[in-house]
Amino acid sequence: MIVYEPFWKTLKASNESTYTLIVKHHLSSSTIDKLRKNKPLNTTTINDLCRILNCPVDGIMRYEPSEDDQIL
């Protein structure tokens, strides 16, 4: 399962807020909601967040094994 806990830490350490992500950087409120609920995001959105927050991908998300993961 992908979790976005690192995003919240990175956001807090930055000069940005969820408000500026929505208003200044034109991210949708549904994207913020997906981050809050650990829902899937596309790689373009991850790329945008990395660019805005000037961080690597691991500053946005990490993988945690979960029993809810799809069986392959």
Backbone as a chain_set.jsonl record, in Angstrom:
{"seq": "MIVYEPFWKTLKASNESTYTLIVKHHLSSSTIDKLRKNKPLNTTTINDLCRILNCPVDGIMRYEPSEDDQIL", "coords": {"N": [[0.843, -1.171, 0.0], [0.556, 2.179, -0.854], [1.473, 4.955, 1.004], [0.942, 8.314, 2.062], [2.128, 9.687, 4.115], [4.783, 10.796, 4.27], [4.465, 13.013, 2.577], [2.918, 14.858, 4.056], [4.675, 15.555, 6.1], [6.74, 16.687, 4.605], [5.348, 18.794, 3.407], [4.684, 20.315, 5.672], [7.216, 21.158, 6.458], [7.836, 22.871, 4.438], [7.337, 26.011, 2.623], [4.809, 25.985, 1.749], [1.247, 25.267, 1.721], [-1.823, 23.381, 2.076], [-3.701, 25.093, 1.086], [-2.184, 26.895, -0.577], [-1.279, 25.032, -2.42], [-3.626, 24.413, -3.739], [-4.664, 26.968, -4.595], [-2.473, 28.566, -5.619], [-0.895, 26.703, -7.059], [-2.683, 25.217, -8.447], [-3.637, 22.615, -7.865], [-6.133, 20.152, -7.431], [-8.822, 20.075, -5.043], [-9.716, 17.53, -4.686], [-7.438, 16.032, -5.145], [-5.916, 16.661, -2.885], [-7.589, 15.488, -1.022], [-7.316, 12.789, -1.787], [-4.666, 12.397, -1.053], [-4.904, 12.666, 1.711], [-6.412, 10.396, 2.281], [-4.89, 8.272, 1.431], [-5.26, 7.373, -1.21], [-4.966, 6.228, -4.643], [-2.721, 8.091, -6.746], [-1.824, 9.646, -9.846], [1.266, 9.414, -11.734], [2.005, 11.828, -12.859], [0.907, 13.73, -11.142], [2.356, 13.12, -8.815], [4.89, 13.832, -9.74], [4.465, 16.609, -10.127], [4.033, 17.407, -7.452], [6.543, 16.8, -6.339], [8.111, 18.626, -7.757], [6.96, 21.101, -6.988], [7.377, 21.043, -4.192], [10.035, 20.66, -4.129], [11.432, 18.151, -3.72], [12.493, 14.672, -3.404], [10.86, 11.667, -4.638], [10.437, 10.028, -2.409], [9.889, 11.885, -0.507], [7.282, 12.334, -0.763], [5.797, 9.943, -0.812], [5.565, 6.495, 0.365], [6.058, 2.946, 0.303], [4.214, 0.549, 2.059], [3.921, -2.705, 3.108], [0.826, -4.474, 3.012], [-2.034, -6.273, 4.091], [-4.188, -5.712, 2.61], [-3.315, -5.329, 0.07], [-3.482, -5.985, -3.427], [-3.716, -9.302, -4.618], [-1.212, -10.871, -6.46]], "CA": [[0.0, 0.0, 0.0], [1.267, 3.454, -0.88], [0.988, 5.91, 2.005], [1.42, 9.665, 1.796], [2.589, 10.321, 5.356], [5.929, 11.678, 4.018], [3.997, 14.257, 1.974], [2.471, 15.793, 5.097], [5.876, 16.044, 6.783], [7.424, 17.559, 3.652], [4.532, 20.002, 3.277], [4.824, 21.098, 6.911], [8.566, 21.735, 6.477], [7.971, 23.789, 3.31], [6.623, 27.286, 2.704], [3.514, 25.764, 1.109], [0.148, 24.72, 2.518], [-2.835, 22.825, 1.164], [-4.326, 26.261, 0.439], [-1.35, 27.361, -1.698], [-1.264, 23.991, -3.45], [-4.868, 24.536, -4.51], [-4.846, 28.291, -5.199], [-1.298, 29.016, -6.374], [-0.35, 25.668, -7.946], [-3.828, 24.656, -9.18], [-3.985, 21.224, -7.558], [-7.55, 20.09, -7.07], [-9.114, 19.678, -3.669], [-9.842, 16.068, -4.685], [-6.072, 15.503, -5.014], [-5.579, 16.78, -1.461], [-8.396, 14.464, -0.356], [-6.673, 11.5, -2.072], [-3.47, 12.339, -0.207], [-5.364, 12.429, 3.089], [-7.003, 9.06, 2.408], [-3.97, 7.294, 0.83], [-5.85, 6.859, -2.444], [-3.998, 6.3, -5.744], [-2.472, 9.295, -7.537], [-1.038, 9.319, -11.034], [2.667, 9.824, -11.632], [2.105, 13.255, -13.2], [0.63, 14.458, -9.904], [3.533, 12.912, -7.952], [5.936, 14.671, -10.329], [4.131, 17.995, -9.805], [4.276, 17.621, -6.02], [8.0, 16.812, -6.146], [8.601, 19.889, -8.309], [6.482, 22.192, -6.132], [7.982, 20.958, -2.858], [11.475, 20.486, -4.318], [11.811, 16.972, -2.941], [12.451, 13.409, -4.138], [9.604, 10.918, -4.523], [10.242, 9.537, -1.037], [9.373, 12.979, 0.287], [5.841, 12.369, -1.028], [5.119, 8.678, -0.535], [6.369, 5.291, 0.605], [5.317, 1.691, 0.231], [4.132, -0.264, 3.263], [3.178, -3.937, 2.832], [-0.475, -4.503, 3.648], [-2.871, -7.422, 3.727], [-5.18, -5.215, 1.664], [-2.72, -5.272, -1.27], [-4.037, -6.91, -4.408], [-2.941, -10.536, -4.808], [-0.663, -10.941, -7.824]], "C": [[0.891, 1.239, 0.0], [0.642, 4.372, 0.162], [1.66, 7.26, 1.75], [1.817, 10.414, 3.067], [3.806, 11.22, 5.111], [5.518, 13.019, 3.398], [3.643, 15.288, 3.037], [3.653, 16.365, 5.871], [6.637, 17.028, 5.883], [6.667, 18.87, 3.505], [4.701, 20.908, 4.497], [6.177, 21.813, 6.962], [8.778, 22.765, 5.367], [7.271, 25.114, 3.6], [5.228, 27.188, 2.099], [2.498, 25.26, 2.13], [-0.836, 24.083, 1.553], [-3.529, 23.968, 0.417], [-3.496, 26.726, -0.76], [-1.245, 26.304, -2.789], [-2.49, 24.106, -4.344], [-4.916, 25.859, -5.274], [-3.683, 28.681, -6.114], [-0.845, 27.995, -7.42], [-1.433, 24.877, -8.681], [-4.021, 23.148, -9.016], [-5.448, 21.212, -7.134], [-7.707, 19.693, -5.599], [-9.296, 18.166, -3.587], [-8.464, 15.401, -4.598], [-5.636, 15.555, -3.553], [-6.332, 15.712, -0.671], [-7.798, 13.069, -0.578], [-5.416, 11.327, -1.225], [-3.85, 12.036, 1.235], [-5.799, 10.992, 3.303], [-6.139, 7.95, 1.809], [-4.585, 6.602, -0.376], [-4.837, 7.018, -3.573], [-3.935, 7.675, -6.417], [-1.686, 8.894, -8.772], [0.374, 9.903, -10.911], [2.872, 11.28, -12.024], [1.871, 14.104, -11.96], [1.797, 14.325, -8.936], [4.683, 13.794, -8.437], [5.698, 16.143, -9.978], [4.418, 18.309, -8.338], [5.772, 17.674, -5.718], [8.592, 18.137, -6.629], [8.223, 21.058, -7.403], [7.215, 22.212, -4.795], [9.493, 20.747, -2.904], [12.006, 19.322, -3.487], [11.828, 15.737, -3.838], [11.109, 12.701, -3.898], [9.38, 10.431, -3.097], [9.881, 10.649, -0.055], [7.859, 13.124, 0.152], [5.155, 11.084, -0.562], [6.113, 7.583, -0.184], [5.444, 4.079, 0.509], [5.372, 0.99, 1.574], [3.347, -1.519, 2.903], [1.868, -3.945, 3.635], [-1.235, -5.753, 3.213], [-3.955, -7.018, 2.749], [-4.633, -5.101, 0.244], [-3.35, -6.337, -2.161], [-3.134, -8.122, -4.557], [-2.486, -10.598, -6.26], [-0.547, -12.368, -8.275]], "O": [[1.856, 1.327, 0.76], [-0.577, 4.544, 0.195], [2.797, 7.328, 1.285], [1.836, 11.645, 3.083], [3.872, 12.308, 5.682], [6.148, 14.043, 3.661], [4.023, 16.454, 2.931], [3.633, 17.534, 6.257], [7.113, 18.065, 6.343], [7.276, 19.94, 3.48], [4.845, 22.123, 4.361], [6.271, 22.939, 7.451], [9.794, 23.46, 5.359], [6.695, 25.312, 4.67], [4.541, 28.2, 1.952], [2.848, 24.88, 3.247], [-0.697, 24.231, 0.339], [-3.899, 23.82, -0.748], [-4.042, 26.93, -1.845], [-1.133, 26.645, -3.966], [-2.403, 23.92, -5.557], [-5.181, 25.867, -6.476], [-3.899, 29.082, -7.258], [-0.46, 28.364, -8.529], [-1.124, 23.968, -9.452], [-4.512, 22.482, -9.927], [-5.934, 22.174, -6.539], [-6.831, 19.06, -5.008], [-9.058, 17.574, -2.534], [-8.343, 14.315, -4.032], [-5.052, 14.599, -3.044], [-5.775, 15.103, 0.242], [-7.775, 12.255, 0.346], [-5.138, 10.231, -0.737], [-3.189, 11.239, 1.902], [-5.586, 10.427, 4.376], [-6.593, 6.812, 1.687], [-4.447, 5.39, -0.545], [-3.939, 7.854, -3.477], [-4.957, 8.329, -6.626], [-0.956, 7.903, -8.747], [0.627, 10.776, -10.082], [3.826, 11.907, -11.564], [2.569, 15.096, -11.75], [2.19, 15.304, -8.302], [5.367, 14.427, -7.633], [6.628, 16.843, -9.576], [4.981, 19.357, -8.022], [6.215, 18.505, -4.925], [9.474, 18.701, -5.98], [9.061, 21.902, -7.087], [7.626, 23.272, -4.321], [10.152, 20.664, -1.867], [12.907, 19.485, -2.664], [11.239, 15.752, -4.92], [10.328, 13.113, -3.04], [8.244, 10.422, -2.623], [9.597, 10.375, 1.11], [7.232, 13.921, 0.849], [4.066, 11.128, 0.012], [7.319, 7.711, -0.398], [4.223, 4.188, 0.62], [6.443, 0.849, 2.164], [2.212, -1.415, 2.437], [1.816, -3.485, 4.775], [-1.081, -6.222, 2.085], [-4.577, -7.875, 2.122], [-5.384, -4.812, -0.688], [-3.698, -7.43, -1.713], [-1.912, -7.981, -4.615], [-3.282, -10.401, -7.177], [-0.106, -12.627, -9.395]]}, "num_chains": 1, "name": "protein.A"}
